[in-house]
Amino acid sequence: DSLGLFMEGKEEGHVVHNWKVRWFVLLQDKLLYYKFEGGKKESSPKGRILLDGCTITCPCLEYENRPLLIKLRTKTNTDYFLECCSREERDSWALDITGAIHAGHPVQVQELHRMKNSFKLLENISLHHIVDKMRDSSTGIKLTRNLEQGNRYKETFTGSALVDWLISNSFAVSRFEAVTLASMLMEENFTKPVGTRSIEAMRYSDLSEQFLDDSTALYMFAESSKKMLSSKEELQFNISELSGTIVKQGFLVKQGHKRKNWKVRKFVLRADPAFLHYYDPTKEENKPVGGFSLRGCLVSALEDNGVPAGVKGNVQGNLFKIITKNDIHYYIQASSKAERTQWIEAIKPLT
């Protein structure tokens, strides 16, 4: 079984009106989803999506503010949208769901596992680091003038040139892996397609075909790669807090400070500088609702038997606590013991 927290939207009359946090469990032939409130999933499922005859679209670009969607269309033409928390999580779930849809075809499943393992290799790579290297005037990627269908484009590079560069700089070991990495750079707005060929590929293809390893497809650096933030966000969060490399992100459940109620939040852990920010996944705008520096913090797992001190409501299991330098206590719940351990191990070196 694969299981985890997602935002779920069901299409009614071509629009998803309300996005809700749901707990999903993938079984052999169906996806079950449960209501998740107060840090707990309900015992019986709220609904199910039968996978037989389903088609999956990933990445799904129908909602501009929600780039990390998987779209499932059932045999009866009902559309479901699942919003994941990170690109890795989205691609991993898409591969697992595709595997379940094609369970009867062992060759395809083998191919999926090969793809999945290559995604794992990329999780620890910092995209900022790659872009800095790409922009380096002596060792970076060579920017050239290119012609396409009579149009001249300055300062561009071809898809195959980027793949060659990623391999020769040891960021990828195969062309397949380099294409995956190049797609990530594009998806995170570090690079962008220019000219008809590469733009069409973005629009109509699935993830593995979005970036073209081709000497006629053109790309360039996106200006937004300096991670511009609006002045409103700057007031709330110092720009440098949000400039660190993302180390880990995912949905966790957090106890509120004032009302002590438990809410699902998307947590983003950054290094250099070390900060943990959290976002409200039901809101469209992508800015944190809270966050703190990890310097001088203490992080520890809480007792799994009974409700630990400081925890309100009958919430227990997979809990951990972060105490900041200013003695503010954060109580957080992960969806499994393993996930709690991963978060603690990721946070500890940054304190």
Backbone torsions as a table, in degrees:
resi	resn	phi	psi	omega
1	ASP	NA	141.0	166.7
2	SER	-106.1	140.2	177.0
3	LEU	-144.6	152.6	179.6
4	GLY	175.4	170.6	-179.3
5	LEU	-89.7	134.7	175.5
6	PHE	-140.2	163.6	166.2
7	MET	-87.9	134.4	-178.9
8	GLU	-121.9	137.2	176.0
9	GLY	-130.7	135.5	178.0
10	LYS	-113.0	132.0	-173.2
11	GLU	-81.1	127.2	174.9
12	GLU	-128.8	118.5	-178.7
13	GLY	59.1	43.9	175.7
14	HIS	67.4	7.2	177.7
15	VAL	-135.4	137.6	172.1
16	VAL	-90.9	115.9	-175.1
17	HIS	-85.8	-45.0	-175.7
18	ASN	-129.8	129.8	179.0
19	TRP	-97.3	130.5	-177.2
20	LYS	-126.2	148.3	175.4
21	VAL	-76.4	128.3	178.5
22	ARG	-133.3	151.2	175.6
23	TRP	-98.0	119.1	-176.2
24	PHE	-104.9	141.0	174.5
25	VAL	-128.4	123.4	179.6
26	LEU	-94.0	118.7	174.5
27	LEU	-104.8	-179.2	-174.5
28	GLN	-58.3	-40.8	-173.4
29	ASP	-123.0	4.5	-178.8
30	LYS	-156.4	159.9	173.2
31	LEU	-108.4	123.4	175.0
32	LEU	-99.0	144.3	172.8
33	TYR	-132.4	144.7	-172.3
34	TYR	-123.1	150.6	169.9
35	LYS	-66.7	146.3	-178.3
36	PHE	-136.3	105.1	-178.1
37	GLU	-137.1	148.4	177.7
38	GLY	57.6	33.1	176.9
39	GLY	78.2	10.6	-178.1
40	LYS	-137.9	145.2	173.8
41	LYS	-91.0	145.0	178.5
42	GLU	-69.2	156.5	-172.6
43	SER	-73.2	-32.1	179.8
44	SER	-110.7	145.2	-174.5
45	PRO	-64.7	148.4	176.8
46	LYS	-80.3	-28.6	-179.3
47	GLY	-171.2	177.0	178.5
48	ARG	-145.5	153.7	177.1
49	ILE	-120.1	114.1	179.3
50	LEU	-77.0	129.8	-171.8
51	LEU	-88.6	-15.7	-178.8
52	ASP	-63.2	122.2	179.2
53	GLY	79.1	5.8	178.2
54	CYS	-72.8	149.0	167.8
55	THR	-115.1	144.5	-176.9
56	ILE	-118.2	137.5	175.3
57	THR	-120.0	120.2	179.0
58	CYS	-153.1	124.0	-1.2
59	PRO	-73.9	152.6	178.3
60	CYS	-108.8	121.3	-171.8
61	LEU	-106.5	22.8	-174.4
62	GLU	-73.9	-25.4	-178.8
63	TYR	-117.7	108.9	-172.7
64	GLU	-55.8	-39.5	-176.4
65	ASN	-81.7	-3.1	-178.3
66	ARG	-128.3	81.2	-174.0
67	PRO	-75.7	-13.5	-172.8
68	LEU	-104.2	47.7	-175.9
69	LEU	-97.9	148.6	165.3
70	ILE	-113.9	134.4	177.7
71	LYS	-111.4	131.2	175.8
72	LEU	-117.4	127.2	175.2
73	ARG	-113.6	120.4	-175.9
74	THR	-79.5	171.7	179.1
75	LYS	-56.8	-30.8	-178.1
76	THR	-92.8	16.5	176.1
77	ASN	65.8	30.1	170.4
78	THR	-93.2	133.9	179.8
79	ASP	-100.7	132.8	174.2
80	TYR	-120.2	140.5	176.8
81	PHE	-118.3	130.2	176.8
82	LEU	-115.1	122.2	177.9
83	GLU	-99.0	122.4	-179.7
84	CYS	-95.2	-179.9	-171.6
85	CYS	-103.6	-22.6	179.7
86	SER	-148.7	163.9	-179.9
87	ARG	-62.5	-42.3	-178.9
88	GLU	-60.4	-44.8	-178.0
89	GLU	-64.2	-42.2	-179.3
90	ARG	-61.7	-47.5	-176.5
91	ASP	-67.6	-36.7	179.8
92	SER	-64.8	-44.7	177.9
93	TRP	-66.1	-41.2	-179.5
94	ALA	-60.1	-40.1	179.1
95	LEU	-67.7	-41.6	178.9
96	ASP	-64.2	-42.8	-178.9
97	ILE	-67.1	-42.8	178.2
98	THR	-60.2	-39.8	177.8
99	GLY	-60.0	-40.7	-179.9
100	ALA	-69.0	-38.6	178.6
101	ILE	-63.0	-40.0	-176.6
102	HIS	-99.1	25.0	-172.6
103	ALA	-52.7	-27.9	-178.9
104	GLY	-77.9	-4.5	-175.7
105	HIS	-118.0	89.4	-172.5
106	PRO	-57.6	-31.8	-177.5
107	VAL	-64.4	-44.4	179.9
108	GLN	-62.7	-39.2	-178.3
109	VAL	-64.9	-39.4	177.7
110	GLN	-60.2	-44.5	179.5
111	GLU	-60.7	-40.6	179.7
112	LEU	-63.0	-41.2	-179.7
113	HIS	-65.2	-36.2	178.3
114	ARG	-63.7	-43.2	178.4
115	MET	-63.4	-43.0	-175.1
116	LYS	-62.0	-41.2	-179.4
117	ASN	-65.8	-33.5	-179.5
118	SER	-72.1	-29.0	175.8
119	PHE	-65.6	-38.1	-178.1
120	LYS	-57.9	-37.5	-177.8
121	LEU	-61.4	-26.1	-171.4
122	LEU	-89.6	-9.2	-171.2
123	GLU	-64.3	-28.6	-174.2
124	ASN	-93.5	2.2	-176.6
125	ILE	-84.6	134.8	176.5
126	SER	-89.1	119.8	-179.9
127	LEU	-66.9	-34.8	177.7
128	HIS	-57.3	-42.9	-177.7
129	HIS	-62.3	-43.4	-179.7
130	ILE	-63.1	-44.7	-177.7
131	VAL	-65.2	-40.6	176.7
132	ASP	-57.3	-44.8	179.5
133	LYS	-64.9	-40.6	-179.7
134	MET	-62.3	-33.8	-176.7
135	ARG	-84.7	-7.8	-178.1
136	ASP	-60.0	129.4	-171.7
137	SER	-66.6	-28.6	-177.8
138	SER	-96.3	-42.4	-174.9
139	THR	-106.0	-0.2	-175.5
140	GLY	-76.0	-174.1	179.6
141	ILE	-75.5	137.4	-177.9
142	LYS	-75.7	125.0	177.7
143	LEU	-93.9	131.6	-176.4
144	THR	-131.8	166.0	171.1
145	ARG	-81.5	135.0	178.2
146	ASN	-131.8	147.5	176.5
147	LEU	-104.3	135.6	170.6
148	GLU	-142.9	122.3	-178.8
149	GLN	47.0	46.3	176.6
150	GLY	81.1	-9.1	178.0
151	ASN	-93.5	141.7	177.7
152	ARG	-100.1	132.4	177.2
153	TYR	-122.2	125.2	178.4
154	LYS	-87.4	156.0	172.3
155	GLU	49.4	52.1	177.4
156	THR	-119.0	168.4	172.1
157	PHE	-138.4	156.9	-178.0
158	THR	-89.5	160.3	178.6
159	GLY	-57.5	-44.9	-177.0
160	SER	-69.8	-30.5	178.0
161	ALA	-65.5	-38.8	178.8
162	LEU	-67.3	-41.5	178.4
163	VAL	-60.4	-46.3	177.9
164	ASP	-58.1	-44.7	-176.9
165	TRP	-64.3	-43.4	-179.3
166	LEU	-62.6	-38.4	-179.8
167	ILE	-72.5	-44.2	-176.5
168	SER	-69.3	-21.3	176.3
169	ASN	-96.2	13.8	175.8
170	SER	61.6	25.4	174.1
171	PHE	-84.1	-18.2	179.4
172	ALA	-145.6	151.1	-177.9
173	VAL	-100.5	-17.9	-179.2
174	SER	-138.0	164.7	178.8
175	ARG	-64.9	-37.0	178.8
176	PHE	-58.8	-45.9	-178.6
177	GLU	-67.7	-37.9	179.6
178	ALA	-65.3	-36.5	178.3
179	VAL	-65.5	-40.9	177.8
180	THR	-60.8	-43.5	-179.4
181	LEU	-66.3	-41.5	179.0
182	ALA	-63.7	-36.3	177.2
183	SER	-64.5	-38.9	179.3
184	MET	-64.5	-41.3	179.5
185	LEU	-60.7	-37.0	-179.2
186	MET	-72.3	-43.3	-177.1
187	GLU	-66.2	-32.4	179.9
188	GLU	-89.2	14.9	175.3
189	ASN	62.5	32.9	172.3
190	PHE	-89.4	-33.8	177.8
191	THR	-128.9	163.5	177.4
192	LYS	-144.3	152.9	178.9
193	PRO	-76.1	145.6	175.2
194	VAL	-130.5	141.1	178.5
195	GLY	86.5	158.7	-170.5
196	THR	-57.6	-46.5	-171.2
197	ARG	-57.5	-53.0	-175.2
198	SER	-74.6	-31.1	-179.9
199	ILE	-69.4	-40.3	178.0
200	GLU	-60.8	-41.3	-178.8
201	ALA	-60.8	-38.3	178.8
202	MET	-60.8	-39.6	-170.5
203	ARG	-75.8	-37.2	-166.8
204	TYR	-113.3	-5.6	-171.7
205	SER	-106.0	167.5	174.7
206	ASP	-85.0	179.1	-171.7
207	LEU	-51.6	-45.5	-172.4
208	SER	-71.9	-14.9	-178.2
209	GLU	-112.9	6.0	-175.8
210	GLN	-67.6	-39.9	179.5
211	PHE	-100.6	131.2	-175.5
212	LEU	-98.6	120.1	174.0
213	ASP	-82.4	80.8	-165.9
214	ASP	-153.2	141.5	-176.4
215	SER	-83.0	0.0	176.5
216	THR	-108.0	-5.8	178.7
217	ALA	-92.6	129.0	-174.0
218	LEU	-108.4	145.5	178.9
219	TYR	-139.9	159.6	174.8
220	MET	-146.5	169.2	175.4
221	PHE	-69.6	138.9	175.9
222	ALA	-87.0	138.0	-178.6
223	GLU	-61.2	-30.1	-175.8
224	SER	-71.3	1.1	-177.4
225	SER	-67.4	-10.0	174.4
226	LYS	-84.0	9.8	176.2
227	LYS	53.9	62.6	179.8
228	MET	-68.6	138.1	176.5
229	LEU	-122.3	148.9	-179.4
230	SER	-73.8	160.5	-176.0
231	SER	-64.4	-29.7	178.3
232	LYS	-59.3	-45.5	-179.0
233	GLU	-67.2	-34.3	-178.5
234	GLU	-61.8	-35.4	-179.8
235	LEU	-62.7	-42.5	-175.8
236	GLN	-80.1	-42.2	-176.6
237	PHE	-129.7	123.0	177.0
238	ASN	-53.3	134.5	-175.5
239	ILE	-55.7	-34.7	-176.2
240	SER	-68.5	-28.0	178.6
241	GLU	-58.9	-36.7	-173.4
242	LEU	-96.1	8.0	-174.4
243	SER	-95.1	-7.2	-177.0
244	GLY	-68.8	165.6	177.2
245	THR	-72.9	132.0	178.1
246	ILE	-73.0	122.1	-177.9
247	VAL	-95.5	-39.1	-175.7
248	LYS	-158.4	146.6	172.2
249	GLN	-149.0	152.4	-179.2
250	GLY	175.8	167.5	177.4
251	PHE	-82.7	130.4	174.4
252	LEU	-134.8	166.4	178.6
253	VAL	-108.6	131.8	-173.8
254	LYS	-122.7	140.5	174.6
255	GLN	-83.2	130.8	179.9
256	GLY	-69.6	154.8	-178.2
257	HIS	-77.4	-40.1	-174.2
258	LYS	-88.1	-60.5	-173.3
259	ARG	-88.5	-5.4	176.8
260	LYS	60.1	22.4	177.9
261	ASN	-89.8	154.6	-175.0
262	TRP	-95.8	129.7	-178.6
263	LYS	-134.8	146.3	175.9
264	VAL	-76.1	130.6	178.0
265	ARG	-132.9	149.4	173.3
266	LYS	-89.9	119.1	-179.2
267	PHE	-99.7	137.5	177.4
268	VAL	-126.5	120.7	-178.7
269	LEU	-101.4	124.3	-179.2
270	ARG	-120.7	150.2	176.4
271	ALA	-116.5	155.3	178.4
272	ASP	51.5	69.9	-1.0
273	PRO	-83.4	153.9	-176.1
274	ALA	-80.6	110.4	179.7
275	PHE	-138.2	151.0	170.6
276	LEU	-118.8	116.9	177.7
277	HIS	-111.8	153.5	174.7
278	TYR	-132.4	147.7	-172.6
279	TYR	-124.6	152.0	174.8
280	ASP	-88.8	111.1	-173.6
281	PRO	-69.7	-11.2	179.4
282	THR	-84.7	-13.2	-178.1
283	LYS	-88.5	146.4	-179.0
284	GLU	-75.3	-38.6	-173.8
285	GLU	-75.5	141.5	-173.6
286	ASN	-95.4	64.9	174.7
287	LYS	-130.9	148.8	-174.1
288	PRO	-64.4	148.7	171.4
289	VAL	-98.0	-5.8	177.4
290	GLY	-174.7	167.6	178.8
291	GLY	172.6	164.8	-178.8
292	PHE	-157.6	155.5	176.7
293	SER	-73.1	143.2	-178.0
294	LEU	-91.3	-6.7	-178.1
295	ARG	-62.0	126.7	178.5
296	GLY	77.8	7.7	179.6
297	CYS	-79.6	154.8	171.5
298	LEU	-113.4	134.8	178.9
299	VAL	-128.9	135.6	-179.4
300	SER	-154.5	151.9	176.1
301	ALA	-75.7	148.3	177.5
302	LEU	-103.3	157.0	-179.6
303	GLU	-52.5	133.9	-179.7
304	ASP	-86.3	-13.0	178.8
305	ASN	-93.7	118.5	177.6
306	GLY	77.8	179.6	-177.7
307	VAL	-92.0	119.9	-177.3
308	PRO	-68.7	158.8	177.4
309	ALA	-60.2	141.2	178.8
310	GLY	91.6	-13.8	-178.9
311	VAL	-97.0	125.5	180.0
312	LYS	-98.5	152.6	-178.5
313	GLY	79.6	164.8	-176.1
314	ASN	-85.4	59.0	-177.9
315	VAL	-101.8	124.8	179.3
316	GLN	-148.6	157.9	178.9
317	GLY	90.8	134.1	174.6
318	ASN	59.4	29.4	-178.8
319	LEU	-92.3	149.4	168.0
320	PHE	-143.2	164.8	-173.1
321	LYS	-129.1	138.9	172.8
322	ILE	-119.0	127.0	175.6
323	ILE	-110.3	121.6	-177.4
324	THR	-80.5	171.3	179.1
325	LYS	-58.3	-31.4	179.6
326	ASN	-89.0	15.9	176.4
327	ASP	63.5	35.8	171.3
328	ILE	-95.2	131.8	-175.5
329	HIS	-101.0	125.8	175.7
330	TYR	-110.8	125.8	176.4
331	TYR	-106.8	125.5	-172.6
332	ILE	-133.1	142.9	178.4
333	GLN	-119.5	131.0	175.5
334	ALA	-95.3	170.6	-177.1
335	SER	-87.7	-8.5	176.5
336	SER	-157.8	165.6	177.5
337	LYS	-60.6	-42.8	-177.5
338	ALA	-62.3	-41.1	-179.0
339	GLU	-66.6	-40.2	177.8
340	ARG	-59.4	-45.8	-179.6
341	THR	-60.5	-43.2	-179.9
342	GLN	-60.7	-43.2	179.9
343	TRP	-64.8	-45.2	-178.9
344	ILE	-61.9	-42.7	-178.5
345	GLU	-67.9	-29.9	178.9
346	ALA	-76.2	-35.3	-176.5
347	ILE	-77.1	-42.5	-172.3
348	LYS	-49.4	-50.1	-177.5
349	PRO	-63.5	-17.3	-177.1
350	LEU	-92.4	-2.1	-178.9
351	THR	-90.2	NA	NA
